[in-house]
Amino acid sequence: MPGFPWLKQKYDDTYRKELCDLIRAKAEGQTLPEPEQEPEGEVVDLMEALRESVERTQKQRRQATKRKAS
């Protein structure tokens, strides 16, 4: 990087190197490795979670006001 020689020494762009290696391999006719499957995370329905949270809060408030009234 012009003007920042310390940056070139300090950081290493592994993504770029790996991408260039894949491009070279493809250009040479080599078969490319299959991409690794990432484990799927749990999908959370945010609206349902919000409804449950609101219902819990409302129940807690009702119980609190019943205790105060007694």
Backbone as ProteinMPNN parsed JSONL, in Angstrom:
{"seq_chain_A": "MPGFPWLKQKYDDTYRKELCDLIRAKAEGQTLPEPEQEPEGEVVDLMEALRESVERTQKQRRQATKRKAS", "coords_chain_A": {"N_chain_A": [[0.845, -1.171, 0.0], [0.747, 2.058, -0.997], [2.463, 4.629, 0.678], [1.858, 3.654, 3.173], [3.721, 1.648, 4.444], [3.99, 0.135, 6.784], [1.494, -0.946, 7.134], [1.246, -2.935, 5.213], [3.081, -4.783, 6.132], [2.012, -5.467, 8.58], [-0.584, -6.532, 8.25], [-2.273, -9.275, 6.695], [-3.762, -10.382, 3.81], [-5.609, -12.914, 3.683], [-7.966, -13.848, 2.55], [-7.985, -12.781, -0.046], [-5.698, -14.025, -1.099], [-6.468, -16.76, -1.006], [-8.677, -16.688, -2.717], [-7.459, -15.924, -5.144], [-5.876, -18.207, -5.52], [-7.896, -20.129, -5.951], [-8.989, -19.14, -8.334], [-6.803, -19.391, -10.08], [-6.511, -22.191, -10.033], [-8.934, -23.004, -11.171], [-8.636, -21.866, -13.715], [-6.611, -23.448, -14.664], [-7.925, -25.758, -15.07], [-8.435, -27.479, -12.996], [-10.437, -29.316, -10.637], [-12.596, -27.717, -8.414], [-12.749, -27.481, -4.842], [-15.608, -28.592, -2.966], [-17.832, -26.301, -1.42], [-17.879, -25.845, 2.112], [-20.519, -26.89, 4.19], [-22.25, -24.8, 6.298], [-23.33, -25.069, 9.655], [-26.803, -24.958, 10.268], [-28.459, -22.367, 11.938], [-30.709, -21.785, 14.697], [-33.897, -20.704, 13.854], [-35.628, -17.899, 14.805], [-38.829, -16.762, 15.533], [-39.473, -13.572, 15.591], [-41.706, -11.933, 16.046], [-43.472, -13.655, 17.394], [-41.955, -14.17, 19.686], [-41.922, -11.596, 20.762], [-44.673, -11.228, 21.294], [-45.058, -13.206, 23.287], [-43.386, -12.19, 25.272], [-44.653, -9.761, 25.869], [-47.095, -10.729, 26.835], [-46.209, -12.131, 29.13], [-45.208, -9.997, 30.641], [-47.542, -8.497, 31.029], [-49.037, -10.308, 32.586], [-47.436, -10.42, 34.878], [-47.674, -7.796, 35.776], [-50.413, -7.687, 36.334], [-50.546, -9.527, 38.449], [-48.982, -8.206, 40.296], [-50.511, -5.891, 40.807], [-52.756, -7.07, 41.949], [-51.716, -8.062, 44.325], [-51.048, -5.666, 45.624], [-53.572, -4.561, 45.966], [-54.715, -6.254, 47.807]], "CA_chain_A": [[0.0, 0.0, 0.0], [1.604, 3.234, -1.074], [2.357, 5.592, 1.76], [1.646, 2.975, 4.441], [4.454, 0.379, 4.402], [3.744, -0.618, 8.006], [0.232, -1.647, 6.986], [1.497, -4.128, 4.422], [3.802, -5.726, 6.976], [1.227, -5.845, 9.748], [-1.791, -7.261, 7.903], [-2.155, -10.253, 5.629], [-5.075, -10.584, 3.206], [-5.719, -14.338, 3.364], [-9.119, -14.056, 1.669], [-7.553, -12.483, -1.414], [-4.777, -15.079, -1.515], [-7.231, -17.978, -1.254], [-9.492, -16.454, -3.906], [-6.551, -15.991, -6.298], [-5.521, -19.618, -5.695], [-9.044, -20.8, -6.563], [-9.108, -18.671, -9.724], [-5.721, -20.037, -10.835], [-6.823, -23.618, -10.155], [-10.036, -23.102, -12.132], [-8.08, -21.539, -15.024], [-5.787, -24.582, -15.072], [-8.794, -26.901, -15.317], [-8.569, -28.336, -11.81], [-11.759, -29.268, -10.014], [-12.577, -26.918, -7.194], [-13.347, -28.177, -3.696], [-16.985, -28.23, -2.629], [-17.891, -25.418, -0.244], [-18.301, -26.498, 3.349], [-21.841, -26.508, 4.66], [-22.255, -24.246, 7.643], [-24.493, -25.563, 10.397], [-27.916, -24.001, 10.288], [-28.812, -21.889, 13.261], [-32.125, -21.824, 15.043], [-34.635, -19.551, 13.358], [-36.519, -17.409, 15.853], [-39.906, -15.898, 15.066], [-39.369, -12.407, 16.472], [-43.038, -11.447, 16.438], [-43.985, -14.569, 18.412], [-41.183, -13.918, 20.905], [-42.402, -10.327, 21.295], [-46.001, -11.465, 21.881], [-44.879, -13.941, 24.54], [-42.786, -11.277, 26.235], [-45.695, -8.811, 26.274], [-48.052, -11.464, 27.667], [-45.571, -12.372, 30.433], [-45.138, -8.724, 31.349], [-48.899, -8.146, 31.448], [-49.408, -11.197, 33.694], [-46.684, -9.998, 36.058], [-48.265, -6.541, 36.26], [-51.712, -8.009, 36.947], [-50.282, -10.171, 39.74], [-48.448, -7.17, 41.192], [-51.615, -5.015, 41.228], [-53.614, -7.866, 42.842], [-51.053, -8.115, 45.631], [-51.144, -4.339, 46.228], [-54.962, -4.323, 46.313], [-55.101, -7.099, 48.94]], "C_chain_A": [[0.89, 1.234, 0.0], [1.369, 4.179, 0.097], [2.185, 4.95, 3.127], [2.392, 1.637, 4.458], [4.228, -0.476, 5.642], [2.455, -1.419, 7.911], [0.434, -2.955, 6.239], [2.194, -5.191, 5.269], [2.917, -6.27, 8.097], [0.042, -6.748, 9.402], [-1.569, -8.171, 6.704], [-3.555, -10.556, 5.103], [-5.216, -12.039, 2.759], [-6.894, -14.614, 2.433], [-8.711, -13.852, 0.214], [-6.622, -13.573, -1.945], [-5.523, -16.359, -1.863], [-8.095, -17.847, -2.502], [-8.639, -16.539, -5.169], [-6.125, -17.431, -6.576], [-6.653, -20.386, -6.369], [-9.197, -20.411, -8.032], [-8.035, -19.324, -10.592], [-6.029, -21.513, -11.075], [-7.925, -23.832, -11.189], [-9.517, -22.84, -13.548], [-7.235, -22.688, -15.56], [-6.615, -25.847, -15.298], [-8.945, -27.849, -14.143], [-9.988, -28.244, -11.266], [-11.629, -28.529, -8.686], [-13.219, -27.699, -6.054], [-14.78, -27.694, -3.461], [-16.98, -27.312, -1.413], [-18.41, -26.187, 0.967], [-19.677, -25.978, 3.748], [-21.729, -25.978, 6.086], [-23.474, -24.779, 8.382], [-25.576, -24.489, 10.453], [-28.239, -23.631, 11.723], [-30.313, -21.977, 13.483], [-32.786, -20.535, 14.552], [-35.656, -19.154, 14.417], [-37.56, -16.495, 15.221], [-39.97, -14.712, 16.034], [-40.727, -11.89, 16.929], [-43.633, -12.338, 17.52], [-43.257, -14.361, 19.733], [-41.638, -12.618, 21.564], [-43.774, -10.493, 21.954], [-45.885, -12.166, 23.23], [-44.314, -13.037, 25.623], [-43.823, -10.29, 26.765], [-46.7, -9.505, 27.18], [-47.48, -11.73, 29.055], [-45.553, -11.1, 31.268], [-46.518, -8.322, 31.862], [-49.348, -9.019, 32.623], [-48.708, -10.775, 34.978], [-47.273, -8.72, 36.639], [-49.61, -6.795, 36.931], [-51.516, -8.619, 38.328], [-49.781, -9.138, 40.736], [-49.571, -6.272, 41.688], [-52.583, -5.782, 42.136], [-53.015, -7.922, 44.232], [-51.168, -6.775, 46.349], [-52.566, -4.079, 46.715], [-55.384, -5.124, 47.533], [-54.686, -6.535, 50.255]], "O_chain_A": [[1.699, 1.42, 0.91], [0.231, 4.484, 0.455], [2.346, 5.624, 4.145], [1.75, 0.586, 4.484], [4.272, -1.703, 5.553], [2.334, -2.467, 8.544], [-0.152, -3.974, 6.603], [1.912, -6.38, 5.122], [3.072, -7.421, 8.507], [-0.3, -7.638, 10.181], [-0.774, -7.867, 5.815], [-4.436, -10.944, 5.87], [-4.973, -12.36, 1.596], [-6.823, -15.525, 1.608], [-9.052, -14.657, -0.653], [-6.741, -13.993, -3.096], [-5.252, -16.979, -2.892], [-8.227, -18.804, -3.264], [-9.047, -17.155, -6.153], [-6.023, -17.835, -7.735], [-6.406, -21.202, -7.257], [-9.499, -21.257, -8.873], [-8.317, -19.76, -11.708], [-5.835, -22.025, -12.178], [-7.842, -24.756, -11.998], [-9.922, -23.528, -14.486], [-7.149, -22.884, -16.772], [-6.074, -26.886, -15.674], [-9.529, -28.923, -14.289], [-10.657, -27.221, -11.416], [-10.663, -28.711, -7.945], [-14.132, -28.493, -6.281], [-15.112, -26.538, -3.725], [-16.207, -27.523, -0.479], [-19.268, -27.061, 0.849], [-19.957, -24.783, 3.655], [-21.175, -26.639, 6.964], [-24.542, -24.924, 7.788], [-25.31, -23.304, 10.651], [-28.284, -24.487, 12.606], [-31.08, -22.216, 12.55], [-32.3, -19.431, 14.802], [-36.451, -19.979, 14.867], [-37.227, -15.576, 14.473], [-40.462, -14.839, 17.155], [-40.877, -11.457, 18.071], [-44.236, -11.835, 18.468], [-43.884, -14.375, 20.792], [-41.73, -12.544, 22.789], [-44.012, -9.965, 23.04], [-46.532, -11.771, 24.2], [-44.731, -13.121, 26.778], [-43.869, -10.015, 27.964], [-47.118, -8.935, 28.188], [-48.183, -11.573, 30.053], [-45.849, -11.128, 32.463], [-46.652, -7.862, 32.996], [-49.975, -8.519, 33.557], [-49.319, -10.772, 36.047], [-47.361, -8.574, 37.858], [-49.918, -6.201, 37.963], [-52.229, -8.274, 39.27], [-50.133, -9.2, 41.914], [-49.595, -5.919, 42.867], [-53.181, -5.174, 43.024], [-53.743, -7.837, 45.221], [-51.367, -6.747, 47.564], [-52.757, -3.449, 47.756], [-56.314, -4.726, 48.234], [-54.944, -7.14, 51.296]]}, "name": "protein", "num_of_chains": 1, "seq": "MPGFPWLKQKYDDTYRKELCDLIRAKAEGQTLPEPEQEPEGEVVDLMEALRESVERTQKQRRQATKRKAS"}
